[in-house]
C-alpha cells in the first residue's frame, strides 16, 4: 500500500506498526501548531487549527483502516470520542492484533 493510500483512502487494512508509525509522524504537525500558538498568544489558535485541518483526514483514514483490520466498520472509530469508553477503542486499534487472514475489508496486512 502506498503512502498516499495509507493517508488518504478509507479502504483497506493496516497493521498496528503502520498505524502508530504514521500517527507519530503526524504528531509534530498537531503539536507544532499548538506550541507555536502557546508561545505567541498563550492559548490554542490559528496555527493549531491549521495543523488540525492538515491532519484531520489522514488521522481519520488511519483509524478507519485499523477498524477494518479488526473486522469492524469504520464507524467504530466514533467510540473513541465517548468519555471513558474511548479507552476501549484505543486498546482495540492500538494494541490488539487484527483478524488473521483476509476479512471483508481486504487481505491480511501482515502477509
C-alpha positions as CSV (number, residue, x, y, z in Angstrom):
1,X,0.0,0.0,0.0
2,X,1.4,3.4,-1.0
3,X,1.8,6.3,1.4
4,X,-1.0,8.1,-0.4
5,X,-3.3,5.2,0.0
6,X,-2.5,4.9,3.7
7,X,-3.1,8.6,4.4
8,X,-6.0,9.4,2.2
9,X,-8.0,6.3,1.4
10,X,-10.7,4.9,3.7
11,X,-10.4,1.4,2.2
12,X,-8.2,-1.5,3.2
13,X,-6.4,-2.6,6.3
14,X,-3.2,-1.6,8.1
15,X,-1.2,-3.3,10.8
16,X,-0.5,-1.8,14.2
17,X,3.1,-0.7,13.5
18,X,1.9,1.2,10.4
19,X,-0.8,2.9,12.4
20,X,1.5,4.0,15.2
21,X,4.3,5.0,12.8
22,X,2.1,7.4,10.8
23,X,0.4,8.8,13.9
24,X,3.9,9.6,15.3
25,X,4.7,11.3,12.0
26,X,1.6,13.5,12.2
27,X,2.2,14.4,15.9
28,X,4.7,17.2,15.2
29,X,2.1,18.9,12.9
30,X,-0.5,18.9,15.6
31,X,1.9,19.7,18.4
32,X,4.0,22.2,16.5
33,X,1.0,24.4,15.7
34,X,-0.2,24.2,19.3
35,X,3.2,25.1,20.7
36,X,3.6,27.9,18.3
37,X,0.2,29.3,19.4
38,X,1.1,28.9,23.1
39,X,4.4,30.8,22.6
40,X,2.7,33.6,20.7
41,X,-0.7,34.0,22.4
42,X,-0.8,31.7,25.4
43,X,-3.6,29.6,24.0
44,X,-4.5,27.4,21.1
45,X,-5.4,29.4,18.0
46,X,-4.9,29.6,14.3
47,X,-1.7,27.6,14.0
48,X,-3.2,24.7,15.9
49,X,-6.3,25.0,13.7
50,X,-4.2,24.8,10.6
51,X,-2.3,21.7,12.0
52,X,-5.6,20.1,12.9
53,X,-7.1,20.7,9.4
54,X,-4.0,19.3,7.7
55,X,-4.0,16.1,9.9
56,X,-7.8,15.5,10.1
57,X,-8.2,13.3,7.0
58,X,-5.0,11.3,7.4
59,X,-5.9,10.6,11.0
60,X,-9.4,9.6,10.1
61,X,-8.0,7.3,7.3
62,X,-5.5,5.6,9.6
63,X,-8.2,4.9,12.2
64,X,-10.7,3.6,9.8
65,X,-8.2,1.2,8.3
66,X,-7.3,0.0,11.8
67,X,-11.0,-0.6,12.5
68,X,-11.1,-2.6,9.2
69,X,-8.1,-4.7,10.4
70,X,-10.1,-5.6,13.5
71,X,-13.0,-6.6,11.1
72,X,-15.1,-3.6,12.3
73,X,-16.8,-0.9,10.3
74,X,-15.0,2.5,10.2
75,X,-17.9,3.9,12.2
76,X,-16.5,2.0,15.2
77,X,-13.9,4.9,15.4
78,X,-16.7,7.1,16.9
79,X,-16.4,5.0,20.1
80,X,-13.1,6.8,20.7
81,X,-15.0,10.1,21.4
82,X,-17.1,8.7,24.2
83,X,-15.5,9.6,27.6
84,X,-14.0,6.6,29.5
85,X,-15.4,4.1,26.9
86,X,-13.0,5.6,24.4
87,X,-10.2,3.7,26.1
88,X,-11.7,0.5,24.7
89,X,-11.2,1.9,21.2
90,X,-7.5,2.8,22.0
91,X,-6.9,-0.8,23.2
92,X,-8.6,-2.3,20.1
93,X,-7.0,-0.1,17.5
94,X,-3.6,0.4,19.1
95,X,-2.7,-2.8,20.9
96,X,-4.8,-5.8,19.7
97,X,-3.8,-7.8,16.6
98,X,-6.1,-7.6,13.6
99,X,-8.1,-10.5,12.3
100,X,-5.9,-13.3,10.9
101,X,-6.2,-13.9,7.1
102,X,-8.5,-12.0,4.8
103,X,-11.7,-10.3,6.0
104,X,-14.5,-8.3,4.4
105,X,-12.2,-5.3,4.2
106,X,-9.3,-6.8,2.4
107,X,-6.3,-9.1,2.7
108,X,-4.3,-9.5,5.9
109,X,-1.6,-6.7,6.0
110,X,0.8,-9.0,7.8
111,X,1.1,-11.2,4.7
